[in-house]
């Protein structure tokens, strides 16, 4: 099982991020957290890097089912997505594989929630990007 699922969008990070957010919303996901890694590294270390952002996506219904099955799952939520731009100005989006949650905890009820999360996230990202 792959720990991350990656996709490529042929646009700069700012544009790709807006596209990804819209696709996730269509699948019932909202963004709960976001970290502008580029800005943090600039402010804290004085380092300039290529654009890099981390988003925490959550589908409340799926998250609720997963946490009802095993409250420890909250440590793995929200689902993390890393977006980073390459030298050509294209963006790679890597998604934390939700199947790892059920594989890690072995709790009844988590497999269904993990599968649904992966299917919806994959559907959203495939609608706007190509798998890498």
N, C-alpha and C positions, 0 to 999 in steps of 0.2 A: 504494500500500500504506500503510495506516494504521500509524503508529509505535506507537500505543497502542490497546487495545481496552478500552472502559469499560462498566461494568455498575452498576446501582443496586439497593440493598437498602433496603427501607423499615424500617430499624431503626438504632439507635445503633451507633457504631463497635465498641464492646466486644462486643456481641451479634453484629454482622455479621462481625467477625473470627473468632469461634468457628465460625460457620456456614461461612465460606470455608475455614478450616483443615480442617474435616471433609469438605467437598466435594473439596478438593484431595487429601486422603488417599485417598479412594475411587478417584481416578484415578492413584494411585501417586506422588504428590508429597509431599515433606516440606518443612518450613520450616528452612532452614539459617541464615538471618540474619533479624534483625528490629531495627528502629530505631523507638523511640517518639519521633518528631520533636517532638511537643508537649513532652515531658519534657526533651529536649535543648535546645530553644529557651528553655524556662523556666530551666534550670540555667545555660546559657552566656550568654544575653542578657537574662534577666529579663523575657521577653516571654510573654504568655499568648495562645495560639492555640486555634482549634477543634481537636478531636481529629484527629490525623494520624499514620499509621503506615506504615512501609515493610517489606514482607516479601520475603524471597528464597526462592522456591520451586524445588525441584529434584526431578526424577525421575532417579534414578541411572542407570538403563539408557539413557535417552535422552541424558543428559549424557555418558556414557561413549562412546556411538557418535559423538556430535558431536566430542568431543575426540580420538578416534581418527582421525577424518577430517581434523581440523585443530586442533592444540593451541592455536592462538591464540584459539579460541572461548571458552576459559576466562575471558577478559577480559569476556565478555558474560554469564557465569553467576554466580550463579543467576538465574533469570527474576524480574524485579522486579515487585512489585505495590504500588501505592500505595493506601491506604485513607484516605479523609477524610470527615469528617462536615460536613453543611451546617447552616444555621441552623434548619432544620425537624427536625433530628435523624435525617436519613436519611444513608446512607453510599454513597459512590461508590467503586468499586473499578476502578482502571485497571491494565491488564496490559501490560507490554512485549511487543510482538508478536514471537514467536520466528521468524517468517518473515524478519525483518530480518537474522538471522544468515546464512542461506544467500544472501540477496540481497547482503549485504555482502562475504562471503568468496568466493563463486563456486567453492567446493571440492566436488568429487564426494563424495556421501554426506551432505552437510549438509542438502540440501533435504528428504530423507525425515525426518530427525531433527527439523528445524524444523517441518515440517507435523504430525508426530505430537504434538510438544509443544503447538503451537497448538490442535490439535483436542482434546486432552485437557484443556488449561487452559480452553478455551472451553466444553467440555462441563461441566466442574466448575462454572464460574461461572454458566452458563445454568441449571443445576439449582437454583440458589439466588437468582438475581438476573435482572433484565431488562437487556438491552443498552441502552445510552444512544445 
